[in-house]
Amino acid sequence: MRYLPLTNADREEMLKDIGVSSISELFKDIPKVTTKPIEIPEPKNEVEVERKLTALAAKNMTTTKIPSFLGAGAYHHHIPALIDYMIERGEFLTSYTPYQPEVSQGTLQILFEFQTQVARLFGLEIANASLYDASTATFEAAAMAERVKKKKKILLSGGLHPQIVETVKSCMQFNGTVCSVLSPDAENFENIEPTGEEACVIVQYPTFFGHINDYSILAEKCHAKNVLFVVVVMEPLALGVLKSPGEMGADIAVGEGMGLASHLNFGGPGLGLFATKKNLMRNMPGRIVGKTKDLDGKTGFVLTMATREQHIRREKATSNICTNSGLLALAFSMHMAMLGEKGFTKLAESNHARASRLAEELSKIPGITLLNKTFFNEFTLKLDRSVSALVEKMAGHKLLGGVPVSRFYPDKDDLLLVARTEMNNTEESLFLREELKK
């Protein structure tokens, strides 16, 4: 039996309300499909398909096969085998949203611990049970700031990851928001001055180019002008040695947790982190897991707040996100618990020490200038030649030597982002140094 939730009259009324004449008009932005037939190969048996896919996969140049100094928001960290084993257990891997707390206590408890870890990491009072990734979490932070401050303008730093900027601009256009974006800040000369017209100011820490700034004074300026201050953290491991966003006065902190939750996997899936001050809690997107007691006085965990549209809030929802990166949130929490506070700090110190040694060595090479006075495990080099051509050449020598900034800003083909984590040993660093000397 077909399920038809809407009558024709319902559809006509909805179309009229949103100002379009037909359903097909909703798809006008999609390019017209070419008439050329899709070249699909003939069917093959299972063995042949496996051989074909294995051959295709063998062409990939992965971080498990060759040295990698890639970063730019996706960092190569060691994920313990225990994490992979645990998240593949059926009760975690196959579970969906924990609507029924009586059969979801394990998942709910870990998400509760995850929220606690994220809140402490960011130095804020409360965190949600995760979002999709850093880009969408940043958009949600901007939308939240608009709801709180009732303003239609936001200011984005030139130190923000350009993909985050594009995501925020794409999503906020439907809110009628004016997004002011400062110029790319490769040399950390930026001086942000909120005017008071903004709902929020958004910065990255460390910046896309690796610079570390103490934003305490900027936070004070924002609050003096009735503007919320939002901090984006793409490498949460940095908070093992740096001042937290909350300590600097952030009202909202968002970030990307993938590096501590899963392998790179060609860029995803991501894990959106989101924390804020307690007084802003009811404007926070997503869901919150809470701790309570049942009728027998036993401790239990439940979905305390779920302010999204598919729950009772409907059109009054603070967000229309329909799920979260629950499995990666579990992995993140397990990894953080395995490390502990001392282990987390030790790993952060190791990353910074390794990157510092590498930066010092590379900056001695003629024709290379280090643009950073401060950084965590990623820094920007300025070269006297084409970086994109050099990176392609290094890839041909089985080395992923960094990310050309020109991939994001075409006019900056002399800048190279280099990240060194605990996964890069001395031999790999020497390999990179010798390749950059050529």
KADA-V20523 format. One record per pair of residues at least 12 apart in sequence whose ideal C-beta (glycine too) atoms are under 10 Angstrom apart, sorted by the first residue. I is the first residue (numbers start at 1). J is the second residue. If there is no record, write none. Layout:
# KADA-V20523
[[I;J] [I;J]]
This chain:
# KADA-V20523
[[11;23] [60;266] [61;395] [61;396] [61;398] [61;399] [61;400] [62;263] [62;264] [62;265] [62;266] [62;400] [63;76] [63;263] [63;264] [63;400] [63;423] [64;76] [64;263] [64;264] [64;423] [65;398] [65;400] [66;394] [66;395] [66;397] [66;398] [66;399] [66;400] [66;428] [66;431] [67;394] [67;398] [67;399] [67;400] [67;401] [67;423] [67;424] [67;425] [67;427] [67;428] [67;429] [67;431] [67;432] [67;435] [68;264] [68;399] [68;400] [68;401] [68;402] [68;419] [68;420] [68;421] [68;423] [68;424] [68;428] [68;432] [69;355] [69;358] [69;378] [69;394] [69;399] [69;400] [69;401] [69;402] [69;403] [69;416] [69;417] [69;418] [69;419] [69;420] [69;421] [69;423] [69;424] [69;428] [69;429] [69;431] [69;432] [70;264] [70;378] [70;391] [70;400] [70;401] [70;402] [70;403] [70;417] [70;418] [70;419] [70;421] [71;208] [71;210] [71;234] [71;235] [71;259] [71;355] [71;377] [71;378] [71;379] [71;402] [71;403] [71;417] [71;418] [71;419] [71;420] [71;421] [72;161] [72;162] [72;163] [72;208] [72;209] [72;210] [72;234] [72;378] [72;402] [72;403] [72;404] [72;405] [72;407] [72;408] [72;417] [72;418] [72;419] [73;133] [73;134] [73;135] [73;161] [73;162] [73;163] [73;164] [73;204] [73;208] [73;232] [73;234] [73;235] [73;256] [73;258] [73;259] [73;267] [73;270] [73;378] [73;403] [73;417] [73;419] [74;234] [74;235] [74;256] [74;258] [74;259] [74;264] [74;265] [74;266] [74;267] [74;268] [74;270] [74;403] [74;419] [75;234] [75;235] [75;236] [75;237] [75;238] [75;256] [75;258] [75;259] [75;260] [75;264] [75;351] [75;377] [75;378] [75;419] [75;420] [75;421] [75;423] [76;259] [76;263] [76;264] [76;400] [76;419] [76;420] [76;421] [76;422] [76;423] [76;424] [77;235] [77;237] [77;258] [77;259] [77;260] [77;261] [77;262] [77;263] [77;264] [77;335] [77;347] [77;351] [77;377] [77;421] [77;422] [77;423] [78;260] [78;263] [78;335] [78;347] [78;421] [78;422] [78;423] [79;259] [79;260] [79;261] [79;262] [79;263] [79;264] [79;331] [79;335] [80;331] [80;334] [80;335] [80;338] [80;339] [82;334] [82;335] [82;338] [83;260] [83;261] [83;262] [83;263] [83;330] [83;331] [83;332] [83;333] [83;334] [83;335] [83;338] [84;262] [84;263] [84;331] [86;110] [86;330] [86;331] [86;334] [86;335] [87;261] [87;262] [87;327] [87;328] [87;330] [87;331] [87;334] [88;327] [89;106] [89;330] [91;103] [91;104] [91;106] [91;107] [92;106] [92;107] [92;110] [92;326] [92;327] [92;330] [92;331] [92;334] [93;327] [93;330] [94;327] [95;107] [95;326] [95;327] [95;330] [96;323] [96;326] [97;129] [97;287] [97;303] [97;306] [97;310] [97;322] [97;323] [97;324] [97;326] [98;111] [98;129] [98;287] [98;289] [98;301] [98;302] [98;303] [98;326] [99;303] [99;306] [99;311] [100;303] [101;289] [101;292] [101;294] [101;300] [101;301] [101;302] [101;303] [102;294] [102;300] [102;302] [104;289] [104;301] [104;302] [104;303] [105;299] [105;300] [105;301] [105;302] [106;301] [106;330] [107;129] [107;289] [107;301] [107;326] [107;327] [107;329] [107;330] [108;129] [108;289] [108;290] [108;291] [108;300] [108;301] [108;302] [108;303] [109;289] [109;291] [109;299] [109;300] [109;301] [109;333] [110;129] [110;289] [110;301] [110;326] [110;329] [110;330] [110;331] [110;332] [110;333] [110;334] [110;337] [111;128] [111;129] [111;130] [111;287] [111;288] [111;289] [111;301] [111;303] [111;324] [111;326] [111;329] [111;330] [111;333] [112;129] [112;288] [112;289] [112;290] [112;291] [112;301] [112;302] [112;304] [112;333] [113;289] [113;301] [113;329] [113;330] [113;333] [113;334] [113;336] [113;337] [114;127] [114;128] [114;129] [114;130] [114;257] [114;261] [114;271] [114;273] [114;289] [114;326] [114;328] [114;329] [114;330] [114;331] [114;332] [114;333] [114;334] [114;336] [114;337] [115;127] [115;128] [115;129] [115;130] [115;274] [115;275] [115;287] [115;288] [115;289] [115;290] [115;329] [115;333] [116;289] [116;291] [116;333] [116;336] [117;236] [117;257] [117;273] [117;329] [117;332] [117;333] [117;335] [117;336] [117;337] [117;344] [118;130] [118;236] [118;253] [118;255] [118;257] [118;273] [118;274] [118;275] [118;329] [118;332] [118;333] [118;336] [119;246] [119;253] [119;273] [119;275] [119;276] [119;278] [120;239] [120;244] [120;246] [120;275] [120;336] [120;341] [121;233] [121;236] [121;237] [121;239] [121;240] [121;244] [121;245] [121;246] [121;253] [121;255] [121;257] [121;273] [121;275] [121;336] [121;344] [122;231] [122;233] [122;236] [122;239] [122;244] [122;245] [122;246] [122;247] [122;250] [122;252] [122;253] [122;254] [122;255] [122;273] [122;274] [122;275] [122;276] [123;231] [123;239] [123;243] [123;244] [123;245] [123;246] [123;247] [123;248] [123;249] [123;250] [123;253] [123;275] [124;231] [124;244] [124;245] [124;246] [124;247] [124;250] [124;251] [124;252] [124;253] [124;274] [124;275] [124;276] [124;277] [124;278] [124;280] [125;246] [125;275] [125;276] [125;277] [125;278] [125;279] [125;280] [125;281] [126;274] [126;275] [126;276] [126;277] [126;278] [126;279] [126;280] [126;281] [126;284] [126;288] [126;305] [127;253] [127;254] [127;273] [127;274] [127;275] [127;276] [127;284] [127;286] [127;288] [128;140] [128;272] [128;273] [128;274] [128;275] [128;276] [128;281] [128;284] [128;285] [128;286] [128;287] [128;288] [128;289] [128;305] [128;306] [128;307] [128;319] [128;324] [128;329] [129;274] [129;286] [129;287] [129;288] [129;289] [129;303] [129;304] [129;305] [129;306] [129;324] [129;325] [129;326] [129;329] [130;257] [130;261] [130;270] [130;271] [130;272] [130;273] [130;274] [130;286] [130;287] [130;323] [130;324] [130;325] [130;326] [130;327] [130;328] [130;329] [130;330] [130;332] [130;333] [131;254] [131;257] [131;270] [131;271] [131;272] [131;273] [131;274] [131;285] [131;286] [131;287] [131;319] [131;321] [131;323] [131;324] [131;325] [131;329] [132;268] [132;269] [132;270] [132;271] [132;272] [132;286] [132;321] [132;323] [132;324] [132;325] [132;328] [133;163] [133;164] [133;167] [133;254] [133;255] [133;256] [133;257] [133;258] [133;267] [133;268] [133;269] [133;270] [133;271] [133;272] [133;273] [133;325] [133;328] [134;161] [134;163] [134;164] [134;167] [134;204] [134;232] [134;233] [134;234] [134;236] [134;254] [134;255] [134;256] [134;257] [134;258] [134;270] [134;271] [134;272] [134;273] [134;274] [135;161] [135;163] [135;164] [135;165] [135;166] [135;167] [135;168] [135;170] [135;171] [135;232] [135;254] [135;256] [135;270] [135;272] [136;164] [136;167] [136;168] [136;171] [136;254] [136;270] [136;272] [136;274] [136;285] [136;319] [136;321] [137;164] [137;167] [137;232] [137;252] [137;253] [137;254] [137;255] [137;256] [137;257] [137;270] [137;271] [137;272] [137;273] [137;274] [137;275] [137;285] [137;286] [137;321] [138;156] [138;160] [138;161] [138;164] [138;165] [138;167] [138;168] [138;171] [138;202] [138;204] [138;230] [138;232] [138;252] [138;254] [138;255] [138;256] [138;272] [138;274] [139;164] [139;167] [139;168] [139;169] [139;170] [139;171] [139;172] [139;175] [139;254] [139;272] [139;285] [139;319] [140;168] [140;171] [140;252] [140;254] [140;272] [140;274] [140;284] [140;285] [140;286] [140;318] [140;319] [140;321] [141;154] [141;168] [141;200] [141;202] [141;228] [141;230] [141;231] [141;232] [141;251] [141;252] [141;253] [141;254] [141;274] [141;275] [141;276] [141;284] [141;285] [142;154] [142;156] [142;168] [142;169] [142;171] [142;172] [142;175] [142;177] [142;179] [142;199] [142;200] [142;202] [142;228] [142;230] [142;252] [142;254] [143;168] [143;171] [143;172] [143;174] [143;175] [143;177] [143;199] [143;200] [143;283] [143;285] [143;318] [143;319] [143;320] [144;199] [144;200] [144;228] [144;230] [144;251] [144;252] [144;254] [144;274] [144;276] [144;280] [144;283] [144;284] [144;285] [144;318] [144;319] [145;177] [145;198] [145;199] [145;200] [145;201] [145;202] [145;227] [145;228] [145;229] [145;230] [145;251] [145;252] [145;280] [145;283] [146;172] [146;175] [146;176] [146;177] [146;198] [146;199] [146;200] [146;228] [146;283] [147;175] [147;199] [147;280] [147;282] [147;283] [147;285] [147;318] [147;319] [148;199] [148;200] [148;228] [148;251] [148;252] [148;276] [148;279] [148;280] [148;282] [148;283] [149;198] [149;199] [149;200] [149;226] [149;227] [149;228] [150;199] [151;177] [151;178] [151;196] [151;197] [151;198] [151;199] [151;200] [151;226] [151;227] [151;228] [152;172] [152;175] [152;176] [152;177] [152;178] [152;197] [152;198] [152;199] [153;172] [153;177] [153;178] [153;179] [153;180] [153;195] [153;196] [153;197] [153;198] [153;199] [153;200] [153;227] [154;168] [154;169] [154;172] [154;175] [154;177] [154;178] [154;179] [154;180] [154;181] [154;197] [154;198] [154;199] [154;200] [154;201] [154;202] [154;227] [154;228] [154;230] [155;178] [155;179] [155;180] [155;181] [155;182] [155;192] [155;193] [155;194] [155;195] [155;197] [155;198] [155;199] [155;200] [155;201] [155;202] [155;203] [155;222] [155;227] [155;230] [156;168] [156;169] [156;172] [156;179] [156;180] [156;181] [156;182] [156;192] [156;198] [156;200] [156;201] [156;202] [156;203] [156;204] [156;230] [156;232] [157;181] [157;182] [157;184] [157;185] [157;190] [157;192] [157;201] [157;202] [157;203] [157;204] [157;205] [157;207] [157;208] [157;213] [157;215] [157;218] [157;230] [157;231] [157;232] [158;181] [158;182] [158;183] [158;184] [158;185] [158;186] [158;188] [158;189] [158;190] [158;192] [158;203] [158;204] [158;207] [158;208] [158;209] [159;182] [159;184] [159;185] [159;186] [159;188] [159;190] [159;192] [159;202] [159;203] [159;204] [159;205] [159;206] [159;207] [159;208] [159;209] [159;210] [159;211] [159;213] [159;232] [160;181] [160;182] [160;184] [160;185] [160;202] [160;203] [160;204] [160;207] [160;208] [160;232] [160;234] [161;204] [161;207] [161;208] [161;209] [161;232] [161;234] [161;256] [161;408] [162;181] [162;184] [162;208] [162;405] [162;407] [162;408] [162;409] [163;208] [163;408] [164;202] [164;204] [164;208] [164;232] [164;234] [164;254] [164;256] [165;179] [165;181] [165;182] [165;184] [165;202] [165;204] [165;208] [165;408] [166;181] [166;408] [168;181] [168;202] [168;232] [169;181] [177;199] [178;197] [178;198] [179;202] [180;195] [180;197] [180;198] [180;201] [181;202] [182;203] [183;409] [184;207] [184;208] [184;209] [184;405] [184;408] [184;409] [184;411] [184;412] [184;415] [185;203] [185;204] [185;207] [185;208] [185;209] [185;211] [185;213] [186;207] [186;208] [186;209] [186;210] [186;211] [186;371] [186;372] [186;380] [186;382] [186;405] [186;409] [186;412] [186;414] [186;415] [186;417] [187;209] [187;211] [187;371] [187;372] [187;373] [187;380] [187;382] [187;415] [188;207] [188;209] [188;210] [188;211] [188;212] [188;213] [188;371] [188;372] [188;373] [188;374] [188;380] [189;211] [190;203] [190;207] [190;211] [190;213] [191;218] [192;213] [192;215] [192;218] [192;221] [192;222] [193;218] [193;221] [193;225] [194;218] [194;221] [194;222] [194;223] [194;224] [194;225] [194;226] [194;227] [194;228] [194;229] [195;225] [195;227] [196;221] [196;222] [196;224] [196;225] [196;226] [196;227] [197;225] [197;226] [197;227] [198;222] [198;225] [198;226] [198;227] [198;228] [199;226] [199;227] [199;228] [199;230] [200;222] [200;227] [200;228] [200;229] [200;230] [200;251] [200;252] [201;215] [201;218] [201;219] [201;221] [201;222] [201;225] [201;227] [201;228] [201;229] [201;230] [201;231] [201;251] [202;228] [202;229] [202;230] [202;231] [202;232] [202;252] [202;254] [203;215] [203;218] [203;219] [203;229] [203;230] [203;231] [203;232] [203;245] [203;248] [203;250] [204;230] [204;231] [204;232] [204;233] [204;234] [204;235] [204;255] [205;231] [205;232] [205;233] [205;234] [205;235] [205;238] [205;239] [205;242] [205;243] [205;244] [205;245] [205;248] [205;250] [205;253] [205;255] [205;376] [206;233] [206;234] [206;235] [206;238] [206;242] [206;372] [206;374] [206;375] [206;376] [206;377] [206;378] [206;379] [207;232] [207;234] [207;372] [207;374] [207;375] [207;378] [207;380] [208;232] [208;234] [208;378] [208;380] [208;405] [208;408] [208;409] [208;417] [209;371] [209;372] [209;375] [209;378] [209;379] [209;380] [209;405] [209;415] [209;417] [210;235] [210;355] [210;359] [210;370] [210;371] [210;372] [210;374] [210;375] [210;376] [210;377] [210;378] [210;379] [210;380] [210;417] [210;418] [210;419] [211;371] [211;372] [211;373] [211;374] [211;375] [211;376] [211;378] [211;379] [211;380] [212;238] [212;241] [212;242] [212;243] [212;372] [212;373] [212;374] [212;375] [212;376] [213;248] [213;374] [214;242] [214;243] [214;247] [214;248] [214;374] [215;229] [215;231] [215;243] [215;245] [215;247] [215;248] [215;249] [215;250] [216;229] [216;243] [216;247] [216;248] [216;249] [216;250] [217;248] [217;249] [218;231] [218;248] [218;249] [218;250] [219;231] [219;245] [219;246] [219;247] [219;248] [219;249] [219;250] [219;251] [220;248] [220;249] [221;249] [222;249] [222;250] [222;251] [223;249] [223;251] [227;251] [228;250] [228;251] [228;252] [228;276] [228;277] [228;280] [229;245] [229;248] [229;249] [229;250] [229;251] [229;252] [229;253] [230;245] [230;250] [230;251] [230;252] [230;253] [230;254] [230;276] [231;244] [231;245] [231;246] [231;248] [231;249] [231;250] [231;251] [231;252] [231;253] [231;254] [231;255] [231;275] [232;245] [232;250] [232;252] [232;253] [232;254] [232;255] [232;256] [232;273] [233;245] [233;250] [233;253] [233;254] [233;255] [233;256] [233;257] [233;273] [233;275] [234;254] [234;255] [234;256] [234;257] [234;258] [234;259] [234;378] [235;255] [235;256] [235;259] [235;260] [235;348] [235;351] [235;376] [235;377] [235;378] [235;419] [235;421] [236;253] [236;255] [236;256] [236;257] [236;258] [236;259] [236;260] [236;271] [236;273] [236;332] [236;336] [236;344] [236;348] [237;257] [237;259] [237;260] [237;339] [237;344] [237;345] [237;347] [237;348] [237;350] [237;351] [237;352] [237;376] [237;377] [237;421] [237;422] [238;255] [238;348] [238;351] [238;352] [238;375] [238;376] [238;377] [238;378] [239;253] [239;255] [239;344] [239;345] [239;348] [239;376] [240;339] [240;341] [240;342] [240;343] [240;344] [240;345] [240;346] [240;347] [240;348] [240;349] [240;350] [240;351] [240;352] [240;376] [241;344] [241;345] [241;346] [241;347] [241;348] [241;349] [241;351] [241;352] [241;376] [242;348] [242;352] [242;374] [242;376] [244;275] [245;275] [246;275] [246;276] [246;277] [250;275] [250;276] [250;277] [251;276] [251;277] [251;279] [251;280] [252;274] [252;275] [252;276] [252;277] [252;280] [252;283] [252;284] [253;273] [253;274] [253;275] [253;276] [253;277] [254;272] [254;273] [254;274] [254;275] [254;276] [255;271] [255;272] [255;273] [255;274] [255;275] [256;270] [256;271] [256;272] [256;273] [257;270] [257;271] [257;272] [257;273] [257;325] [257;328] [257;329] [257;331] [257;332] [257;333] [257;335] [257;336] [258;270] [258;271] [258;272] [258;273] [258;325] [258;328] [258;331] [258;332] [259;271] [259;332] [259;335] [259;421] [260;273] [260;328] [260;331] [260;332] [260;333] [260;334] [260;335] [260;336] [260;339] [260;344] [260;347] [261;325] [261;327] [261;328] [261;329] [261;330] [261;331] [261;332] [261;333] [261;334] [261;335] [261;336] [262;325] [262;327] [262;328] [262;331] [262;332] [262;335] [268;325] [268;328] [269;325] [269;327] [269;328] [270;325] [270;328] [271;324] [271;325] [271;326] [271;327] [271;328] [271;329] [271;331] [271;332] [272;285] [272;286] [272;321] [272;324] [272;325] [272;328] [272;329] [273;325] [273;329] [273;332] [274;286] [274;324] [281;305] [281;307] [282;305] [282;307] [282;318] [283;307] [283;318] [283;319] [284;305] [284;307] [284;318] [284;319] [285;307] [285;308] [285;317] [285;318] [285;319] [285;320] [285;321] [285;324] [286;305] [286;306] [286;307] [286;308] [286;318] [286;319] [286;321] [286;323] [286;324] [287;303] [287;304] [287;305] [287;306] [287;307] [287;308] [287;311] [287;319] [287;321] [287;323] [287;324] [287;326] [288;302] [288;303] [288;304] [288;305] [288;306] [288;307] [289;301] [289;302] [289;303] [289;304] [289;305] [289;306] [290;302] [290;303] [290;304] [290;305] [291;304] [292;304] [305;318] [307;319] [308;320] [308;321] [308;322] [308;323] [308;324] [309;321] [309;322] [310;322] [310;323] [346;422] [347;421] [347;422] [348;376] [348;377] [348;422] [350;377] [350;421] [350;422] [351;376] [351;377] [351;378] [351;419] [351;420] [351;421] [351;422] [351;423] [351;424] [352;375] [352;376] [352;377] [352;420] [353;377] [353;420] [353;422] [354;377] [354;420] [354;421] [354;422] [354;423] [354;424] [354;425] [354;426] [354;429] [355;372] [355;375] [355;376] [355;377] [355;378] [355;379] [355;418] [355;419] [355;420] [355;421] [355;424] [355;429] [356;375] [356;376] [356;377] [356;379] [356;420] [357;420] [357;426] [357;429] [358;377] [358;379] [358;418] [358;419] [358;420] [358;424] [358;426] [358;428] [358;429] [358;430] [358;432] [358;433] [359;372] [359;375] [359;377] [359;378] [359;379] [359;380] [359;381] [359;418] [359;420] [361;429] [361;430] [361;432] [361;433] [361;436] [362;379] [362;381] [362;402] [362;416] [362;418] [362;420] [362;429] [362;432] [362;433] [362;436] [362;437] [363;379] [363;381] [363;382] [364;433] [364;437] [365;381] [365;383] [365;433] [365;434] [365;436] [365;437] [366;384] [366;437] [367;381] [367;382] [367;383] [367;384] [367;385] [367;436] [367;437] [368;381] [368;382] [368;383] [368;384] [368;385] [368;416] [368;436] [368;437] [369;381] [369;382] [369;383] [369;384] [369;414] [370;382] [370;418] [371;415] [375;418] [375;419] [376;419] [377;418] [377;419] [377;420] [377;421] [377;422] [377;424] [378;402] [378;403] [378;417] [378;418] [378;419] [378;420] [378;421] [379;402] [379;416] [379;417] [379;418] [379;419] [379;420] [380;402] [380;403] [380;405] [380;412] [380;415] [380;416] [380;417] [380;418] [381;402] [381;405] [381;414] [381;415] [381;416] [381;417] [381;418] [381;436] [382;405] [382;412] [382;414] [382;415] [382;416] [383;404] [383;413] [383;414] [383;415] [383;416] [383;436] [384;414] [385;413] [385;414] [386;404] [386;406] [386;413] [386;414] [387;401] [387;402] [387;403] [387;404] [387;405] [387;406] [387;407] [387;412] [387;413] [387;414] [387;415] [387;416] [387;417] [388;404] [388;405] [388;406] [388;407] [388;410] [388;413] [388;414] [388;416] [389;404] [389;413] [390;402] [390;404] [390;413] [390;416] [390;435] [390;436] [390;438] [391;403] [391;404] [391;406] [391;407] [391;416] [391;435] [392;404] [393;435] [393;438] [394;431] [394;432] [394;435] [394;436] [394;438] [397;431] [397;434] [397;435] [397;438] [398;431] [399;428] [399;431] [399;432] [399;434] [399;435] [400;432] [401;416] [401;418] [401;431] [401;432] [401;435] [401;436] [402;415] [402;416] [402;417] [402;418] [402;419] [402;420] [402;432] [402;436] [403;415] [403;416] [403;417] [403;418] [403;419] [404;416] [404;417] [405;417] [416;436] [418;432] [418;436] [420;432]]
